[in-house]
Amino acid sequence: MPASSEEEIIICTTDDCDQAGEYRNDYLRGMYCLNCHEGIMDNYYEESDDDDDDNDDRIIHNYGYKPRPSFMRSDGTHSAYVTRLAPTVSKNGLIVTNPRTTLTMGFELETQCVSDDSFDSDIPRQLLLDVNPHTESDIYLKEDGSVYNGFEIVSHPGELDYFMNHFRWKGIEKLARREFQAWQRPCCGLHIHVAKSAFADTAHKFKFIAFVYKNRPEMVQLSGRENHEYASYDLRRFLNGHRDWVDDNGKLVRHTNLIKMAKGEDANNSRSVAVNIQNEKTIELRLFRPSLKTETVKVALQFCDALFNYSEHITTHDILQKGALTFPEFRKWVTANNEKYKILDTRISEKVKVKSTGRDL
């Protein structure tokens, strides 16, 4: 036992590892050091060739399950193909195919049964029936390495209007009456995936990512949490700061920067950051606190849609002269577009009470 003046150190659960255990894994019931934790999660996330042959027929699929996307359109229909923007006409009159797609997003909502017993398999089965107009057309369920006695609700990619006007949210809300929780469970998260193919260019991606890191105080209040373990706002960690070095003149040299990240020339070494760009086709925002009160999920989706549109149209002049990458300016824009972003505008008014300097980058 340590002396009373010493802090007790919890050792990593992994055999033959004597590092401090800092990362909890509720699914495997232990505390792990950073290296062991990321190794466990990477192995768990990796698709396996040995998956069950009948995986497509399971109610809760393994983590590697990735069905063909069912794109949910604004008019309430589904398509096997994402919608591309209309062709443009060049200065010399030639029709140019537009490589961009419409903005689609998907959510991952983790939830946990708080009963002492394992949950009835009828619960996830009924959830699928309540939400999906057709078999797994809107959501499917997966196991998750950080969630014990629960599962992850994964939506197919959809346009914002589909989620606002056609998605059957009440099916998810029913879980709260069947001993499931999300908001109060530290192992649960809410992640929003935004299609990279919808962004105009590198500058658009840069502004989208930079906004989150420049406005940490407001983002924490809006999202409902700050979790260094699962969604860190540490910019050095995002930029793989452990690979920085000091040159002969004592000057810090960074291995990478945000522009390289936006270009796709480099990516996060850890997925446990506020904005994860490791995924091939999406930018993932991991910062939101989950809730079975689905208004919170709608806020997250509206925020991503609003930030996508806002960051596309602000210019370098706007940023330098008008502080366009600060939260107050974004807030004005959201209020001006209240008809589309009413839920987000209301949540900002209720929750965001601080003002950052916007000088974090």
C-alpha positions in Angstrom: 0.0 0.0 0.0 1.3 3.5 -0.8 1.8 6.1 1.9 -1.2 8.3 2.4 0.6 11.2 0.8 1.1 9.2 -2.4 -1.3 8.7 -5.3 -2.2 5.1 -5.8 -1.2 3.9 -9.3 -3.4 1.4 -11.1 -1.3 -1.0 -13.2 -2.3 -2.0 -16.8 -4.5 -5.1 -16.8 -2.5 -6.7 -19.7 -0.2 -9.5 -18.6 3.5 -8.6 -18.5 2.8 -4.8 -18.7 3.8 -2.7 -15.8 2.7 0.7 -17.2 0.0 2.8 -15.5 -3.6 1.9 -16.4 -5.3 5.0 -17.6 -7.9 3.8 -20.1 -10.9 1.9 -19.0 -12.5 -0.7 -21.3 -15.9 -1.7 -19.9 -16.3 -4.5 -22.4 -13.2 -6.3 -21.3 -13.5 -5.1 -17.7 -10.1 -3.6 -17.1 -7.8 -0.6 -17.1 -5.1 -0.4 -19.8 -2.2 1.8 -20.7 -2.3 3.8 -23.9 -0.4 1.3 -26.0 -2.3 -1.7 -24.8 -5.7 0.1 -25.1 -5.1 1.1 -28.7 -3.8 -2.3 -29.6 -6.9 -3.9 -28.2 -9.2 -1.5 -30.0 -7.3 -1.9 -33.3 -7.6 -5.6 -33.1 -11.2 -5.5 -32.2 -12.0 -3.0 -35.0 -10.2 -5.0 -37.7 -12.4 -7.0 -40.0 -11.8 -10.7 -39.8 -12.0 -13.3 -42.5 -13.2 -15.7 -39.9 -16.5 -13.9 -39.2 -19.6 -16.0 -39.0 -21.0 -16.9 -42.5 -24.5 -15.8 -41.3 -23.3 -12.4 -40.2 -25.8 -10.7 -42.5 -28.6 -12.5 -40.6 -27.5 -11.5 -37.1 -29.5 -9.0 -35.0 -26.3 -7.4 -33.6 -23.4 -7.7 -36.0 -19.7 -7.9 -35.2 -17.8 -4.7 -35.3 -16.3 -5.4 -38.7 -19.7 -5.6 -40.4 -20.0 -3.0 -43.2 -23.1 -3.4 -45.4 -23.5 -1.6 -48.7 -24.7 1.9 -47.9 -28.3 2.7 -48.3 -28.3 6.5 -49.0 -31.2 8.2 -47.4 -32.4 11.2 -49.5 -34.1 14.4 -48.5 -37.4 13.3 -50.2 -37.6 10.2 -48.0 -36.4 7.7 -50.6 -33.4 5.3 -50.5 -30.8 4.7 -53.1 -27.8 2.4 -53.5 -25.9 5.3 -55.0 -24.9 8.7 -53.5 -26.3 11.8 -55.3 -23.7 13.8 -57.2 -23.9 17.5 -57.7 -24.9 18.7 -61.2 -22.3 19.2 -63.8 -20.8 22.7 -64.2 -20.1 24.7 -67.4 -16.5 25.9 -67.9 -15.6 29.3 -69.3 -15.1 27.9 -72.8 -18.6 26.3 -72.7 -17.6 22.7 -71.9 -19.7 20.7 -69.5 -17.5 19.5 -66.6 -18.5 16.6 -64.4 -18.7 17.7 -60.8 -16.7 15.3 -58.6 -18.6 16.3 -55.4 -21.6 14.6 -53.9 -24.4 16.0 -51.8 -23.6 16.1 -48.1 -24.5 12.9 -46.4 -23.9 12.1 -42.7 -24.3 9.0 -40.5 -24.4 8.6 -36.8 -23.1 6.0 -34.4 -24.9 6.0 -31.1 -23.7 3.7 -28.3 -26.0 2.5 -25.6 -25.8 0.2 -22.6 -28.3 -1.9 -20.7 -28.1 -1.0 -17.0 -29.9 -4.1 -15.8 -27.9 -6.6 -13.8 -29.0 -9.2 -16.3 -28.2 -9.5 -20.0 -30.8 -7.7 -22.2 -33.5 -9.7 -24.0 -32.7 -10.2 -27.7 -36.2 -9.0 -28.4 -35.1 -5.4 -27.6 -32.7 -4.9 -30.5 -35.0 -6.9 -32.8 -37.9 -4.6 -32.0 -35.6 -1.5 -32.4 -34.8 -2.6 -35.9 -38.5 -3.1 -36.7 -39.5 0.3 -35.2 -36.9 2.4 -37.1 -36.4 0.6 -40.4 -39.1 0.9 -43.2 -37.3 -2.0 -44.8 -34.7 -4.5 -43.5 -31.7 -2.5 -42.1 -32.6 0.3 -44.6 -31.9 3.1 -42.0 -30.0 1.6 -39.2 -28.2 -1.6 -38.2 -26.7 -2.7 -34.9 -23.1 -3.7 -34.0 -21.0 -4.8 -31.1 -18.6 -2.3 -29.7 -15.4 -3.0 -27.8 -16.0 -0.2 -25.3 -19.6 -1.1 -24.4 -20.4 -4.0 -22.1 -24.0 -5.4 -22.2 -25.0 -3.0 -25.0 -24.6 -2.2 -28.7 -23.9 0.5 -31.2 -26.8 1.9 -33.3 -25.3 2.8 -36.7 -27.2 4.7 -39.3 -26.8 4.6 -43.0 -25.6 7.8 -44.6 -28.3 10.3 -45.1 -29.0 13.9 -46.1 -30.1 16.2 -43.2 -33.7 16.6 -44.4 -34.1 12.8 -44.2 -33.0 12.7 -40.6 -35.2 15.7 -39.7 -38.4 14.7 -41.6 -38.4 11.0 -42.3 -36.3 9.1 -39.8 -38.2 7.2 -37.2 -36.6 8.5 -34.0 -39.3 7.1 -31.6 -37.9 3.6 -32.0 -34.6 4.7 -30.4 -36.3 6.6 -27.7 -38.2 3.5 -26.6 -34.9 2.0 -25.4 -34.9 4.4 -22.3 -38.0 2.6 -21.1 -36.3 -0.8 -21.4 -33.3 -0.1 -19.0 -31.0 1.3 -21.6 -29.0 4.5 -21.1 -26.4 6.5 -23.0 -26.1 10.0 -21.4 -25.0 8.7 -18.0 -22.7 5.9 -19.4 -19.1 7.1 -19.6 -18.2 4.2 -22.0 -20.8 5.4 -24.6 -20.4 8.0 -27.3 -22.1 9.7 -30.2 -20.1 9.9 -33.4 -21.1 11.7 -36.6 -19.5 10.8 -39.9 -19.4 13.4 -42.6 -18.7 12.4 -46.2 -15.3 13.6 -47.5 -16.6 13.5 -51.1 -19.0 16.4 -50.3 -16.2 18.9 -49.5 -15.3 21.5 -52.1 -11.5 21.4 -51.6 -8.7 21.2 -49.1 -9.4 24.7 -47.7 -13.0 23.7 -47.0 -11.8 20.6 -45.0 -9.2 22.8 -43.2 -11.8 25.3 -42.0 -14.2 22.6 -41.0 -11.6 20.8 -38.8 -9.9 24.0 -37.5 -13.2 25.4 -36.2 -13.7 22.6 -33.8 -10.2 23.0 -32.3 -10.3 26.8 -32.2 -13.5 26.8 -30.2 -13.0 24.2 -27.6 -14.9 25.9 -24.7 -18.0 26.4 -26.8 -17.8 23.0 -28.3 -17.5 21.4 -24.9 -20.7 23.1 -23.7 -22.6 22.4 -26.9 -21.5 18.7 -27.1 -22.1 18.1 -23.4 -18.8 16.6 -22.6 -15.0 16.7 -22.8 -13.4 13.3 -22.7 -9.6 13.1 -23.1 -9.8 9.3 -23.4 -12.3 9.0 -26.3 -12.5 12.5 -27.9 -9.5 14.6 -27.0 -9.3 18.3 -28.0 -5.5 18.2 -27.7 -4.3 19.6 -31.0 -0.8 18.2 -30.6 -2.3 14.8 -30.2 -4.4 15.4 -33.3 -1.3 16.4 -35.2 0.7 13.4 -34.0 2.8 15.7 -31.7 4.8 12.8 -30.3 6.7 12.9 -33.7 7.8 16.5 -33.2 11.5 17.1 -32.7 13.9 20.0 -31.7 16.4 21.1 -34.3 20.0 22.1 -33.7 18.9 25.7 -32.9 16.5 24.5 -30.2 13.4 25.2 -32.4 10.4 22.9 -32.3 9.8 21.3 -35.6 6.4 19.7 -36.2 6.2 16.5 -38.2 2.9 17.5 -39.7 0.3 20.3 -39.8 -3.4 20.8 -40.3 -3.0 21.5 -44.0 -1.3 18.2 -44.6 -4.1 16.5 -42.6 -6.8 18.2 -44.7 -5.0 17.2 -47.9 -5.0 13.6 -46.7 -1.2 13.5 -46.7 -1.2 12.5 -43.1 -3.8 11.2 -40.6 -4.3 10.8 -36.9 -2.3 8.1 -35.2 -5.1 7.8 -32.6 -8.8 7.7 -33.4 -9.6 8.9 -29.9 -9.6 12.6 -30.8 -12.4 15.2 -31.3 -12.0 15.0 -35.0 -10.9 11.7 -36.5 -9.7 11.7 -40.2 -8.4 8.1 -40.3 -11.4 6.9 -42.1 -11.1 6.6 -45.9 -14.4 8.2 -46.8 -15.5 10.2 -43.8 -14.5 12.8 -41.3 -15.7 11.6 -37.9 -16.7 14.0 -35.1 -16.4 12.0 -31.8 -17.0 14.8 -29.3 -20.7 14.6 -28.7 -22.3 13.2 -25.5 -24.8 10.5 -26.4 -28.4 10.5 -25.5 -31.6 8.4 -26.1 -33.4 11.7 -26.1 -32.9 11.9 -29.8 -33.2 15.7 -30.0 -29.5 15.6 -28.9 -28.6 13.5 -31.9 -30.5 15.9 -34.2 -28.5 18.8 -32.7 -25.2 17.0 -33.6 -26.4 16.3 -37.2 -27.6 19.9 -37.6 -24.3 21.2 -36.2 -22.3 19.2 -38.7 -24.5 20.3 -41.6 -24.3 23.9 -40.5 -20.5 23.9 -40.0 -20.1 22.2 -43.4 -22.1 24.9 -45.2 -20.7 27.8 -43.1 -17.0 26.7 -43.5 -17.4 26.4 -47.3 -18.4 30.0 -47.9 -16.3 32.0 -45.4 -13.2 33.4 -47.1 -9.6 34.1 -45.8 -10.5 37.8 -45.6 -13.5 36.8 -43.4 -11.3 34.8 -41.1 -8.6 37.4 -40.8 -10.7 40.6 -40.6 -14.0 39.4 -39.2 -13.0 36.5 -37.0 -15.2 34.1 -39.1 -13.7 31.0 -37.5 -14.8 32.0 -34.0 -17.9 30.6 -32.5 -19.8 33.9 -32.1 -19.7 34.5 -35.8 -20.8 31.0 -36.5 -23.6 31.5 -34.0 -24.8 34.6 -35.9 -24.9 32.6 -39.1 -26.9 29.7 -37.5 -29.4 32.2 -36.1 -29.8 33.8 -39.6 -30.5 30.3 -40.9 -32.9 29.4 -38.1 -35.5 28.0 -40.3 -33.1 25.1 -41.2 -31.2 24.9 -38.0 -33.8 25.7 -35.3 -33.0 22.8 -33.0 -29.3 23.7 -33.1 -30.0 27.4 -32.6 -32.1 26.7 -29.6 -29.5 24.3 -28.1 -26.7 27.0 -28.6 -28.8 29.6 -26.8 -29.5 27.2 -23.9 -26.0 25.7 -23.4 -23.2 27.9 -24.8 -22.4 30.5 -22.2 -18.7 31.1 -22.7 -16.7 32.9 -25.3 -13.3 31.7 -26.5 -10.7 33.9 -28.1 -10.5 31.7 -31.2 -6.7 31.8 -31.0 -6.1 28.2 -30.1 -4.4 27.4 -33.4 
